[in-house]
Structures are given as C-alpha cells and as structure tokens.
Amino acid sequence: LRALINNWDFDNMNNALDDLNKAIEIDNKYVDAYALRGQLFYWELSNKPSADRDFKKALSISPDNPLANYLMAEYLFDFGFAQYDQDKKELALKSGKEAIYFYEKVISNNNLEQNFIIRRIFPFGIEYDTHYQLGDLKFEIYFLLKELKDRKLAKEFLNGAINSYTSSIKLAPSQEAVKKLEL
C-alpha cells in the first residue's frame, strides 16, 4: 500500500519500487507486490521483459488472484495496441484475446478480494471496472476484426462488448457516490 501511495500520490516511482522490492524480499510469495511491480515496470519504466516476468511470477503463485489477473490483462491490452500501431494486426488480436482470458478470470473469481490495495485502486470495485475494460477491449477487437475482414467473428465481439458494458452499467455506482468520491 505504501508503494501505491509513493507512486500515485507522491509521484515517487523510485520509492515505490524500493517498497515493492522490500516487500518481495520479506515475502517472496507476495502476489500483489509482484503484480504491482510488474505494472510499474511496464507503465513507468517501459521495461516489458521485467513486467512480463513479474506478472507471470504473480500468477504462478496465485493463478486466481484478481489483482494479478487484472494487471496482466491491462498489460496485454496495451501491448496489443502497440502491436496494432506497428501494423502487426494478428499479434494485436492474439494479445487482445489473451487479455480477455485474464479479465474473465477476474470476473469468474467468486471470492474477489476486498483488500486495501484493491480498494485503493478500484474504489467502486474491481468487478465493475473489469466489465468496463472488457467491453472496451471487445469493442476494439470488433474494429480490428472488421479490418481483417472477419465480419462474423467481429459481430460476436461487438455483442460481447455490449454484454460487458451492460454488466458494468448494472454494477455502476450512483452519481451521488461518484461525487462523494470526487470530493
């Protein structure tokens, strides 16, 4: 949690990285620390190999951990965009489909953790945010499949996007709750 505060609130990535390294040194099976360090490696340091290693380590320790699955999906979703930008559409599609797998693991988890880290990152719940991200991902894949001339599969992804967005809307907080959080 201190690593999150250091990174998000104080914009101090170095202290956050030190915190995560120390947490892993103390407990080399601390899944959340590996997942958060992987996120930091990818988004802050553009170090994909280290991010990949940490995400895989987190998931090898706890394959059903909601945070590790969410952050792995987020990483794959973004990496798919990078592949698309390099005109590697088949690799982008592969990465997107892998991301869907990890987002769906979050949703299928019957015991979504409500620890302090998840509450800090997802104040309205990880399930709500996952459905939303899954909708965005499926919508992006819909457009990619249209470019690849696979209209039948594209339509399936469009319907999947609608279903994911619908699930997110059902879980959405009230406008009052959003305003309260903003304040």
Steps between C-alpha positions, in 0.01 A plus 500: 500500500789734573632433149166613355506814710858573397426449133150646464483769768860613520602416142809334641558192290842424652362476853210291372742262332709482819184420700400221261850353493509500880156338521617222267824463697296453819248264335600354165144371451331839537286495185378860517857631525607309187191616311544864603871491421418354158257786444767752603759338272265513203329837537766707673826346381398355160672177601282234340729201577506580873127571502430172324718310748327655803148446366578137423658452844192648671269273303717194562463559875127571487334436162162630619619821669268776375760778509766296319251391234369854453847653467611224261192566284562875505861443394399267214227741386751784474762279338240402239455869417876532456495205260212656307689830472786306341253348252533156662128436501512124559728550803270775625205264471688224683595737782141626524363148527753419772393813687137387482598173666654683797214752532253210501701330776445810714125490438471125557671525837232432760717644773601840367746634754403814681842577637632853542698494177201402289279754678762770438527424129131418442285709734182377326616141481728302277207314343336823379823623344582161347166481317561851366855417383379175348236695307764739367728215402229307319391818323859561380528139382172545312659780295819300449306199374308724259837615362604136470175434310363252755155652532339198664749489787497880516126491568554251783750738662263793454226306680753406768589868543133588544461225762811614689391864497153393619656310791711803587195727494317264738790528746556874449492723805239769536584853392486594867767241587724628218466859617572398857821325389604800289458729800 
